[in-house]
Amino acid sequence: MVSTSISDLPGEIIQQILLYCPPVTLAAFQRLSRKYNALVEPFLWRHQCQTQYRYWDPEHHIKEKFSGAINAVDWRNVFAERQRIDRITSSALEGILASQMGRLDKFQRIVECGYDAKDCLLRHMAAGDDKEDVLARRYMLFIISTRLDAIAADIRAEYTDINDQSPRQKAISIATYLRANNLTGINDLHQYQDLQNNFLGIALHEEEHPSLPLISTAIYCSLAKRLDLEAHACGFPLHVYTIVKPAQGFDLNGNRLLSDSNEPQSMYMDPFRSHKEIPVEDLQTQLRSLGMPRDIHSLALAPASTAEIVLRSGRNILNSVQEAHRSAVARNGHGSNSHITLVSSFPDMESAFYGALWASLLLGLPPDGDGPVISTFEPRNFLQPIVQHFETHFPGDVSLIDEYIVPLFRDFGEYAQLRETVRVMRAGDSIPKLVHERTGAASEHVKYLVGQVFKHKRYNYMAVIIGWDAECAAPEHWMSQMRVHELPHGRHQSFYHVLVEDNSVRYVAEENIEIVTPEIPHNLMPLAGKHFKRWDKEARRFVSNVRDEYPDD
């Protein structure tokens, strides 16, 4: 019987085998001989870059590299650099999860890795349910791309000839599928300004798929791209339409143009309301009724820039938050009903508001040489709420505040205070947390544990305990304002820091806590990763991720 070694195989076969090998095997195999080195370099290292990493920092110019000559790039070094970024990102993230002290420097290390860190972070966030700190790693993760891929596959299955359809037919097929499956629009227009309608993740994952026109258009355009159709959001006033363009050299019906220099005609869709094409004459009539001069109609009917879309999204979110606050005041003060709804997928109003403030401040600035994006833009209108949310909810953003916000106010009176705020936040991050032990006499009467879920006896909301004091440690003016002295047990009872299902943090007296043991506290799960590792189904409580502060809990 003749024995065969790998060296007897054709080089193409060896390369095909090596496609299934991990990088460490490639590196070892490459060192065996010059022949094997030539088989690995550069083809297999480029393959590793293409398959292991989806997201690349712009500085790589990766599209040009992938489409260029294979020998023009040192692919092994490119891959080694991405592996180095992975190690930095993983180390920083593990440090953030392990301790509350020194987190700002670790956040900064990840930020400095740029967009190259995204693949690594997504791998951590996709941790399995058996991972000890699964909630911390999954904190507020939506896997949007996977859902869009699945919908695109469903459309292909529904319209088996979609690859052969003309651009016009394909545009209508996509809109028809979305409307028939309730994947765009809003069923109840009374809920138009609900915060949930502003987010692509909710529109894709919630049962009713609610979305504002801008989000409906984003869904449409994302699916069109997956189905080889060019589509863009249109910068139309008061509503967002979709522009569909045919391929260069063809018209919307798939016919070749007589000359490539001829500009192909676009078509307009409104996936928020309908599956039908919108005649451009109807849109021009609307523009005239709005008093817009004819000579600038083309601007309103052209694709909107990314900055315009983000700004419109930010304004929509700010309007939704303001409406939510108005409705809450009306409901609590006058007993009227509110149409603002809360869904488990994204109950975090503070994060939404904070993000919208950042978008409005940075993208509302006048661009160089082009005049202001917002003619009445006033940076000070956004400063106080951004700083307030930064200090309360997002201290990890200190490097972003220092780099992007502080310089904007160099010529304003607030500049010195901003610099001091940044300094104090950095200094506080290096100070160890005050340790709350249960071994001393002062704390032996503290009844409840970090991680326990409860219902407030008076206000009936659900919350989880994230910290405690042996007795009320709030300032005197707060105790006076909250009438702590009128409580049956007064100030000399345990008080608890709690995370409420609306993402607010409150301070609650022990006598107002009624412990509950749900199988899974669904409304708290998306928020819990900030303070907890996972949900313990047997103990019916969250497992603490703040043991450096509460070691006995």
FINU-677431 format. One record per residue (C-alpha): residue in three letters; x, y, z. Coordinates in Angstrom, 1 decimal. Example, Ala and Ser with C-alpha at 12.3 -4.5 7.8 and 13.67 -1.06 7.14 Angstrom:
R loke     xx     yy     zz
R  ALA   12.3   -4.5    7.8
R  SER   13.7   -1.1    7.1
This chain:
R loke     xx     yy     zz
R  MET    0.0    0.0    0.0
R  VAL    1.4    3.3   -1.1
R  SER    1.5    6.0    1.7
R  THR    0.7    9.6    0.7
R  SER    1.8   12.7    2.6
R  ILE    0.3   16.1    2.3
R  SER    3.4   17.2    0.3
R  ASP    2.2   14.9   -2.5
R  LEU   -1.1   16.8   -2.9
R  PRO   -1.5   19.5   -5.5
R  GLY   -1.1   23.0   -4.1
R  GLU   -4.7   23.9   -4.9
R  ILE   -5.9   21.0   -2.8
R  ILE   -3.7   22.0    0.1
R  GLN   -5.0   25.6   -0.1
R  GLN   -8.6   24.3    0.0
R  ILE   -7.8   22.2    3.1
R  LEU   -6.1   25.2    4.8
R  LEU   -9.3   27.3    4.3
R  TYR  -10.8   25.4    7.1
R  CYS   -7.8   25.8    9.5
R  PRO   -7.6   28.4   12.3
R  PRO   -5.0   31.2   12.0
R  VAL   -2.6   29.6   14.4
R  THR   -2.4   26.5   12.2
R  LEU   -1.7   28.7    9.1
R  ALA    1.1   30.5   10.9
R  ALA    2.7   27.1   11.9
R  PHE    2.2   25.5    8.5
R  GLN    3.7   28.5    6.8
R  ARG    7.0   28.1    8.6
R  LEU    7.5   24.5    7.5
R  SER    9.0   25.2    4.1
R  ARG    9.2   27.8    1.3
R  LYS    6.6   25.8   -0.7
R  TYR    4.1   25.9    2.1
R  ASN    4.9   29.6    2.8
R  ALA    4.0   30.4   -0.8
R  LEU    0.7   28.5   -0.5
R  VAL   -0.4   30.4    2.5
R  GLU    0.9   33.9    1.6
R  PRO   -1.0   36.0    0.7
R  PHE   -4.1   34.2   -0.5
R  LEU   -5.1   32.5    2.8
R  TRP   -4.3   35.6    5.0
R  ARG   -6.6   37.7    2.8
R  HIS   -9.2   35.0    3.2
R  GLN   -8.9   35.2    7.0
R  CYS   -9.3   39.0    6.8
R  GLN  -12.4   38.6    4.7
R  THR  -14.1   35.9    6.8
R  GLN  -13.0   36.8   10.3
R  TYR  -13.8   40.5   10.1
R  ARG  -16.8   42.4    8.8
R  TYR  -16.2   45.9   10.1
R  TRP  -13.1   47.9    9.3
R  ASP  -11.9   51.4   10.3
R  PRO  -11.9   53.8    7.3
R  GLU   -8.2   54.2    7.5
R  HIS   -7.7   50.7    6.1
R  HIS   -9.4   51.6    2.8
R  ILE  -10.4   48.0    2.8
R  LYS  -12.7   47.9   -0.2
R  GLU   -9.9   49.1   -2.4
R  LYS   -7.5   46.6   -1.0
R  PHE   -9.9   43.7   -1.4
R  SER  -10.7   44.6   -5.0
R  GLY   -7.0   45.3   -5.9
R  ALA   -4.1   43.1   -6.7
R  ILE   -3.7   40.4   -4.0
R  ASN    0.1   40.8   -3.8
R  ALA   -0.2   44.6   -3.3
R  VAL   -1.0   44.2    0.4
R  ASP    0.8   42.4    3.2
R  TRP   -2.3   40.5    4.3
R  ARG   -0.6   38.7    7.1
R  ASN    0.3   42.0    8.8
R  VAL   -3.2   43.3    8.2
R  PHE   -4.6   40.3   10.0
R  ALA   -2.0   40.5   12.8
R  GLU   -3.0   44.1   13.4
R  ARG   -6.7   43.2   13.7
R  GLN   -5.7   40.4   16.1
R  ARG   -3.8   42.9   18.2
R  ILE   -6.8   45.2   18.3
R  ASP   -9.0   42.2   19.4
R  ARG   -6.6   41.6   22.3
R  ILE   -6.6   45.2   23.4
R  THR  -10.4   45.4   23.1
R  SER  -11.0   42.1   25.0
R  SER   -8.6   43.1   27.8
R  ALA  -10.2   46.5   28.3
R  LEU  -13.7   45.0   28.3
R  GLU  -12.7   42.3   30.8
R  GLY  -11.3   45.0   33.0
R  ILE  -14.5   47.1   32.7
R  LEU  -16.6   44.0   33.7
R  ALA  -14.3   43.1   36.6
R  SER  -14.1   46.4   38.5
R  GLN  -15.9   49.7   38.8
R  MET  -12.6   51.5   39.3
R  GLY  -10.5   52.7   36.4
R  ARG  -13.1   52.1   33.8
R  LEU  -12.6   55.5   32.0
R  ASP   -9.1   54.6   30.8
R  LYS  -10.3   51.2   29.6
R  PHE  -13.2   52.8   27.7
R  GLN  -10.7   55.1   26.1
R  ARG   -8.5   52.2   25.0
R  ILE  -11.5   50.7   23.2
R  VAL  -12.4   54.1   21.6
R  GLU   -8.8   54.5   20.3
R  CYS   -9.2   51.2   18.5
R  GLY  -11.8   52.9   16.3
R  TYR  -14.2   50.9   14.2
R  ASP  -11.8   47.9   14.3
R  ALA  -13.1   47.2   17.8
R  LYS  -16.7   46.5   16.6
R  ASP  -16.2   42.8   15.5
R  CYS  -14.6   41.9   18.8
R  LEU  -17.3   43.7   20.9
R  LEU  -20.1   42.0   18.9
R  ARG  -18.5   38.6   19.7
R  HIS  -18.5   39.4   23.4
R  MET  -22.1   40.7   23.2
R  ALA  -23.2   37.5   21.5
R  ALA  -22.1   35.5   24.6
R  GLY  -24.2   32.3   25.3
R  ASP  -26.8   32.2   28.0
R  ASP  -24.4   30.0   30.1
R  LYS  -21.8   32.8   30.3
R  GLU  -21.3   34.0   33.8
R  ASP  -21.7   37.7   32.9
R  VAL  -24.0   37.3   29.9
R  LEU  -26.1   40.4   30.8
R  ALA  -23.2   42.7   31.1
R  ARG  -21.9   41.6   27.7
R  ARG  -25.2   41.9   26.0
R  TYR  -26.2   45.2   27.5
R  MET  -28.6   46.9   25.1
R  LEU  -27.6   44.8   22.0
R  PHE  -29.9   44.6   19.0
R  ILE  -28.8   42.3   16.2
R  ILE  -30.4   44.3   13.4
R  SER  -28.5   43.0   10.4
R  THR  -29.4   39.4   11.0
R  ARG  -33.1   40.2   11.0
R  LEU  -32.8   42.2    7.8
R  ASP  -31.0   39.3    6.1
R  ALA  -33.9   37.0    7.1
R  ILE  -36.6   39.4    5.7
R  ALA  -34.6   39.7    2.4
R  ALA  -34.5   35.9    2.2
R  ASP  -38.3   35.8    2.8
R  ILE  -38.9   38.3    0.0
R  ARG  -36.8   36.2   -2.4
R  ALA  -38.9   33.1   -1.4
R  GLU  -42.1   35.1   -2.0
R  TYR  -41.0   36.5   -5.3
R  THR  -38.9   33.8   -6.9
R  ASP  -38.4   35.9  -10.1
R  ILE  -37.2   39.0   -8.2
R  ASN  -33.7   38.8   -9.7
R  ASP  -35.3   39.0  -13.1
R  GLN  -37.7   41.9  -12.3
R  SER  -37.1   45.4  -13.5
R  PRO  -36.2   48.1  -11.0
R  ARG  -39.8   49.4  -11.0
R  GLN  -41.2   45.9  -10.4
R  LYS  -38.7   45.1   -7.7
R  ALA  -39.4   48.4   -5.9
R  ILE  -43.1   47.6   -5.8
R  SER  -42.5   43.9   -4.8
R  ILE  -40.4   45.0   -1.8
R  ALA  -43.0   47.6   -0.7
R  THR  -45.9   45.1   -1.2
R  TYR  -44.2   42.5    1.0
R  LEU  -43.4   45.0    3.7
R  ARG  -47.0   46.4    3.8
R  ALA  -48.6   42.9    3.6
R  ASN  -46.5   41.7    6.5
R  ASN  -47.0   44.9    8.6
R  LEU  -43.3   45.6    8.6
R  THR  -43.6   49.3    8.0
R  GLY  -45.9   52.1    9.2
R  ILE  -48.0   52.5   12.4
R  ASN  -51.3   50.8   13.0
R  ASP  -52.6   53.3   15.5
R  LEU  -51.8   56.9   14.4
R  HIS  -52.7   58.1   17.9
R  GLN  -49.3   56.5   18.9
R  TYR  -47.4   58.3   16.2
R  GLN  -45.1   60.1   18.6
R  ASP  -44.3   57.1   20.8
R  LEU  -40.6   56.8   21.4
R  GLN  -40.6   53.2   20.3
R  ASN  -41.4   54.3   16.7
R  ASN  -38.0   55.9   16.3
R  PHE  -35.9   52.8   16.4
R  LEU  -35.0   50.3   13.7
R  GLY  -34.4   47.5   16.2
R  ILE  -37.9   47.8   17.7
R  ALA  -39.5   48.0   14.2
R  LEU  -37.9   44.8   13.2
R  HIS  -38.3   42.8   16.4
R  GLU  -41.6   43.9   18.0
R  GLU  -44.8   42.1   17.0
R  GLU  -46.5   45.2   15.6
R  HIS  -43.3   46.6   13.9
R  PRO  -44.1   50.3   14.6
R  SER  -42.0   52.8   12.7
R  LEU  -42.1   56.5   11.7
R  PRO  -41.7   57.3    8.0
R  LEU  -38.0   57.8    8.4
R  ILE  -37.6   54.3    9.9
R  SER  -39.9   52.7    7.4
R  THR  -37.7   54.2    4.7
R  ALA  -34.6   52.9    6.4
R  ILE  -36.0   49.4    6.5
R  TYR  -37.0   49.6    2.8
R  CYS  -33.6   50.9    1.7
R  SER  -31.7   48.3    3.7
R  LEU  -33.7   45.5    2.1
R  ALA  -33.4   47.1   -1.3
R  LYS  -29.6   47.0   -1.0
R  ARG  -29.7   43.3   -0.1
R  LEU  -31.9   42.7   -3.2
R  ASP  -29.6   44.6   -5.6
R  LEU  -31.8   47.7   -5.9
R  GLU  -30.5   51.2   -5.3
R  ALA  -32.7   53.2   -2.9
R  HIS  -32.2   56.3   -0.8
R  ALA  -34.1   58.4    1.7
R  CYS  -35.4   61.6    0.2
R  GLY  -35.0   65.0    1.9
R  PHE  -38.6   66.0    1.4
R  PRO  -40.1   68.4    4.0
R  LEU  -42.5   67.1    6.7
R  HIS  -42.3   63.5    5.4
R  VAL  -39.7   61.0    4.3
R  TYR  -40.1   59.3    1.0
R  THR  -37.9   56.7   -0.8
R  ILE  -36.1   57.4   -4.1
R  VAL  -35.4   54.3   -6.2
R  LYS  -32.8   54.6   -9.0
R  PRO  -32.1   52.1  -11.8
R  ALA  -28.6   50.9  -12.6
R  GLN  -26.4   53.2  -14.7
R  GLY  -27.3   53.0  -18.4
R  PHE  -30.8   51.5  -17.8
R  ASP  -34.3   52.9  -17.1
R  LEU  -36.7   51.9  -14.4
R  ASN  -38.3   49.3  -16.7
R  GLY  -35.0   47.6  -17.3
R  ASN  -34.4   48.9  -20.8
R  ARG  -31.0   50.0  -21.9
R  LEU  -30.7   53.8  -22.4
R  LEU  -29.6   55.0  -25.8
R  SER  -26.7   56.8  -24.3
R  ASP  -24.9   56.2  -20.9
R  SER  -24.8   60.0  -20.6
R  ASN  -28.6   60.2  -20.2
R  GLU  -29.7   60.7  -16.6
R  PRO  -32.0   57.8  -15.7
R  GLN  -35.4   58.8  -14.2
R  SER  -36.0   58.0  -10.5
R  MET  -39.2   56.8   -8.9
R  TYR  -40.6   57.6   -5.5
R  MET  -42.2   55.2   -2.9
R  ASP  -43.8   55.8    0.5
R  PRO  -43.3   52.5    2.4
R  PHE  -44.8   54.1    5.5
R  ARG  -48.3   54.3    3.9
R  SER  -48.4   52.3    0.7
R  HIS  -46.9   49.8   -1.7
R  LYS  -47.7   52.0   -4.8
R  GLU  -45.4   54.3   -6.7
R  ILE  -45.8   58.0   -5.9
R  PRO  -45.9   60.1   -9.1
R  VAL  -43.3   62.9   -9.0
R  GLU  -46.0   65.3  -10.1
R  ASP  -47.9   64.7   -6.8
R  LEU  -44.7   65.5   -4.8
R  GLN  -44.1   68.7   -6.8
R  THR  -47.7   69.8   -6.1
R  GLN  -47.1   69.3   -2.4
R  LEU  -44.0   71.4   -2.6
R  ARG  -45.9   74.2   -4.3
R  SER  -48.6   74.0   -1.6
R  LEU  -45.9   74.4    1.0
R  GLY  -44.7   77.6   -0.7
R  MET  -41.4   76.2   -1.8
R  PRO  -39.9   78.0   -4.9
R  ARG  -39.8   75.9   -8.0
R  ASP  -36.1   76.3   -8.5
R  ILE  -35.3   74.4   -5.3
R  HIS  -37.7   71.6   -5.8
R  SER  -34.9   69.4   -7.0
R  LEU  -33.2   69.7   -3.6
R  ALA  -36.3   68.4   -1.8
R  LEU  -36.6   65.5   -4.3
R  ALA  -32.9   64.5   -4.1
R  PRO  -31.4   61.9   -1.7
R  ALA  -30.8   63.3    1.8
R  SER  -27.3   63.3    3.3
R  THR  -26.5   61.1    6.2
R  ALA  -26.2   64.2    8.4
R  GLU  -29.7   65.3    7.4
R  ILE  -31.2   61.9    8.2
R  VAL  -29.5   61.7   11.6
R  LEU  -30.7   65.2   12.4
R  ARG  -34.3   64.4   11.5
R  SER  -34.1   61.3   13.6
R  GLY  -32.7   63.3   16.5
R  ARG  -35.5   65.8   16.2
R  ASN  -38.1   63.0   16.1
R  ILE  -36.7   61.5   19.3
R  LEU  -36.6   64.8   21.1
R  ASN  -40.3   65.4   20.1
R  SER  -41.2   61.9   21.3
R  VAL  -39.5   62.5   24.7
R  GLN  -41.2   65.9   25.1
R  GLU  -44.6   64.4   24.3
R  ALA  -43.9   61.6   26.8
R  HIS  -43.2   64.1   29.5
R  ARG  -46.3   66.2   28.6
R  SER  -48.5   63.1   28.7
R  ALA  -47.0   62.0   32.0
R  VAL  -47.8   65.4   33.5
R  ALA  -51.3   65.3   32.1
R  ARG  -51.9   61.7   33.3
R  ASN  -50.5   62.3   36.8
R  GLY  -51.9   65.8   37.3
R  HIS  -55.3   65.6   35.6
R  GLY  -56.0   61.9   35.1
R  SER  -56.2   62.0   31.3
R  ASN  -55.1   59.0   29.3
R  SER  -51.7   58.9   27.6
R  HIS  -50.9   57.3   24.2
R  ILE  -47.2   56.9   25.1
R  THR  -46.4   53.2   25.3
R  LEU  -43.4   51.4   26.7
R  VAL  -42.0   48.3   25.1
R  SER  -39.6   45.8   26.6
R  SER  -37.2   46.1   23.7
R  PHE  -36.2   49.7   24.3
R  PRO  -37.5   51.2   27.5
R  ASP  -34.5   53.5   27.9
R  MET  -35.8   57.0   27.3
R  GLU  -32.7   58.6   28.9
R  SER  -30.3   56.9   26.4
R  ALA  -32.5   57.9   23.4
R  PHE  -32.7   61.5   24.6
R  TYR  -29.0   61.7   25.2
R  GLY  -28.2   60.3   21.8
R  ALA  -30.5   62.8   20.1
R  LEU  -28.9   65.7   22.0
R  TRP  -25.5   64.7   20.8
R  ALA  -26.7   64.4   17.2
R  SER  -28.4   67.8   17.4
R  LEU  -25.4   69.5   18.9
R  LEU  -22.7   68.0   16.6
R  LEU  -24.6   67.8   13.3
R  GLY  -26.5   71.1   13.8
R  LEU  -23.2   73.0   13.7
R  PRO  -22.6   75.2   10.6
R  PRO  -20.4   73.2    8.2
R  ASP  -17.4   75.0    6.8
R  GLY  -18.3   77.3    4.0
R  ASP  -21.8   76.1    3.4
R  GLY  -23.8   78.1    6.0
R  PRO  -25.6   76.7    9.0
R  VAL  -27.5   73.4    8.9
R  ILE  -29.9   75.0   11.5
R  SER  -30.1   78.7   11.0
R  THR  -31.2   79.3   14.6
R  PHE  -28.7   76.9   16.1
R  GLU  -27.8   77.7   19.7
R  PRO  -25.3   75.3   21.3
R  ARG  -26.1   76.4   24.9
R  ASN  -29.6   74.9   24.4
R  PHE  -28.1   71.4   24.4
R  LEU  -25.2   71.8   26.9
R  GLN  -27.0   71.5   30.2
R  PRO  -29.0   68.3   29.4
R  ILE  -26.0   66.6   27.8
R  VAL  -23.8   67.3   30.8
R  GLN  -26.6   66.3   33.2
R  HIS  -27.1   62.9   31.4
R  PHE  -23.3   62.4   31.1
R  GLU  -22.8   62.9   34.9
R  THR  -25.8   60.8   35.9
R  HIS  -25.9   58.0   33.3
R  PHE  -22.9   58.0   31.0
R  PRO  -19.7   58.7   32.9
R  GLY  -17.8   56.5   30.4
R  ASP  -18.3   59.2   27.8
R  VAL  -15.8   61.5   29.5
R  SER  -13.2   61.3   26.7
R  LEU  -15.9   62.1   24.1
R  ILE  -17.1   65.1   26.1
R  ASP  -13.5   66.3   26.4
R  GLU  -12.8   65.8   22.7
R  TYR  -16.0   67.0   21.1
R  ILE  -18.1   69.1   23.5
R  VAL  -15.5   71.1   25.5
R  PRO  -13.8   72.7   22.5
R  LEU  -17.2   74.0   21.2
R  PHE  -17.5   76.2   24.2
R  ARG  -14.0   77.6   24.3
R  ASP  -15.3   81.1   23.8
R  PHE  -18.3   80.7   26.1
R  GLY  -18.5   81.4   29.8
R  GLU  -19.3   77.7   30.4
R  TYR  -15.8   76.6   29.2
R  ALA  -14.1   76.6   32.6
R  GLN  -16.9   74.7   34.3
R  LEU  -16.9   72.1   31.6
R  ARG  -13.1   71.5   32.0
R  GLU  -13.7   71.2   35.8
R  THR  -16.5   68.7   35.2
R  VAL  -14.2   66.5   33.1
R  ARG  -11.4   66.7   35.6
R  VAL  -13.7   65.7   38.5
R  MET  -15.1   62.7   36.6
R  ARG  -11.6   61.5   35.7
R  ALA  -10.5   61.9   39.3
R  GLY  -13.5   60.1   40.7
R  ASP  -12.9   57.1   38.4
R  SER   -9.6   56.4   40.0
R  ILE  -11.0   56.4   43.6
R  PRO  -12.0   52.9   45.0
R  LYS  -15.6   52.5   45.8
R  LEU  -16.7   52.7   49.4
R  VAL  -17.0   49.1   50.5
R  HIS  -20.4   48.1   52.2
R  GLU  -19.8   45.0   54.2
R  ARG  -22.5   43.2   56.2
R  THR  -20.2   42.0   59.0
R  GLY  -20.4   45.1   61.2
R  ALA  -23.2   45.9   63.7
R  ALA  -24.2   49.0   61.7
R  SER  -25.3   46.9   58.7
R  GLU  -26.6   43.7   60.2
R  HIS  -30.2   44.9   60.1
R  VAL  -30.0   45.5   56.3
R  LYS  -32.6   43.1   55.1
R  TYR  -32.4   42.9   51.3
R  LEU  -29.6   42.0   48.9
R  VAL  -28.2   43.6   45.7
R  GLY  -29.9   41.9   42.8
R  GLN  -33.3   41.2   44.4
R  VAL  -36.4   42.4   42.4
R  PHE  -39.2   44.1   44.2
R  LYS  -42.5   46.0   43.7
R  HIS  -42.9   49.4   45.4
R  LYS  -45.7   49.2   47.9
R  ARG  -46.9   52.7   47.2
R  TYR  -46.2   53.4   43.6
R  ASN  -46.4   49.8   42.3
R  TYR  -43.4   50.0   39.9
R  MET  -41.0   47.1   39.5
R  ALA  -37.3   47.6   40.3
R  VAL  -34.1   45.9   41.2
R  ILE  -31.8   46.7   44.1
R  ILE  -28.4   47.9   43.0
R  GLY  -27.0   49.2   46.3
R  TRP  -27.9   50.0   49.9
R  ASP  -27.1   52.2   52.9
R  ALA  -27.6   51.1   56.5
R  GLU  -29.7   54.2   57.0
R  CYS  -30.7   57.2   54.9
R  ALA  -27.5   58.8   53.6
R  ALA  -29.2   61.5   51.4
R  PRO  -28.6   65.2   52.1
R  GLU  -30.9   66.9   54.7
R  HIS  -32.7   69.0   52.1
R  TRP  -33.6   65.8   50.1
R  MET  -34.9   64.1   53.2
R  SER  -37.0   67.2   54.0
R  GLN  -38.3   67.5   50.5
R  MET  -39.2   63.8   50.4
R  ARG  -40.7   63.9   53.9
R  VAL  -38.6   61.0   55.2
R  HIS  -39.4   62.0   58.8
R  GLU  -43.1   61.2   58.1
R  LEU  -42.3   57.5   57.3
R  PRO  -43.2   55.1   60.1
R  HIS  -39.6   54.1   60.5
R  GLY  -38.1   57.5   59.5
R  ARG  -34.5   57.9   58.4
R  HIS  -33.1   55.3   60.7
R  GLN  -33.9   52.3   58.5
R  SER  -32.1   50.8   55.5
R  PHE  -32.4   52.7   52.2
R  TYR  -31.8   51.1   48.8
R  HIS  -30.5   52.4   45.5
R  VAL  -32.7   50.9   42.9
R  LEU  -32.9   50.6   39.1
R  VAL  -36.5   51.0   38.0
R  GLU  -38.0   49.5   34.8
R  ASP  -38.2   52.9   33.2
R  ASN  -34.4   53.1   33.7
R  SER  -34.5   55.7   36.4
R  VAL  -32.4   55.3   39.6
R  ARG  -34.2   56.0   42.8
R  TYR  -33.6   55.8   46.6
R  VAL  -36.2   53.8   48.4
R  ALA  -36.9   53.1   52.1
R  GLU  -36.9   49.5   53.2
R  GLU  -40.5   49.7   54.5
R  ASN  -41.7   50.4   50.9
R  ILE  -40.1   47.3   49.4
R  GLU  -42.1   44.2   48.6
R  ILE  -39.7   41.5   47.3
R  VAL  -41.1   39.5   44.3
R  THR  -39.6   36.5   42.6
R  PRO  -40.6   36.4   38.9
R  GLU  -39.5   33.6   36.7
R  ILE  -37.8   36.3   34.4
R  PRO  -38.2   40.1   35.0
R  HIS  -38.6   40.9   31.3
R  ASN  -38.7   44.7   31.6
R  LEU  -35.5   44.8   33.6
R  MET  -33.5   42.4   31.5
R  PRO  -32.4   44.9   28.8
R  LEU  -31.2   47.3   31.5
R  ALA  -29.6   45.0   34.0
R  GLY  -26.3   44.5   32.3
R  LYS  -25.1   47.8   33.6
R  HIS  -25.0   46.4   37.2
R  PHE  -25.4   42.6   36.9
R  LYS  -23.8   39.6   35.3
R  ARG  -26.8   37.4   34.7
R  TRP  -30.2   36.3   36.0
R  ASP  -30.1   33.4   38.4
R  LYS  -33.3   31.4   37.6
R  GLU  -33.0   29.3   40.7
R  ALA  -32.4   32.1   43.2
R  ARG  -34.8   34.4   41.3
R  ARG  -32.4   37.3   41.5
R  PHE  -29.7   39.1   39.5
R  VAL  -26.0   38.1   40.1
R  SER  -24.1   41.2   41.2
R  ASN  -21.4   42.8   39.0
R  VAL  -20.5   45.4   41.7
R  ARG  -18.8   43.0   44.3
R  ASP  -16.0   45.5   44.8
R  GLU  -18.6   47.8   46.4
R  TYR  -20.9   45.2   48.0
R  PRO  -18.7   42.1   48.5
R  ASP  -21.3   40.2   50.6
R  ASP  -24.1   40.5   48.1
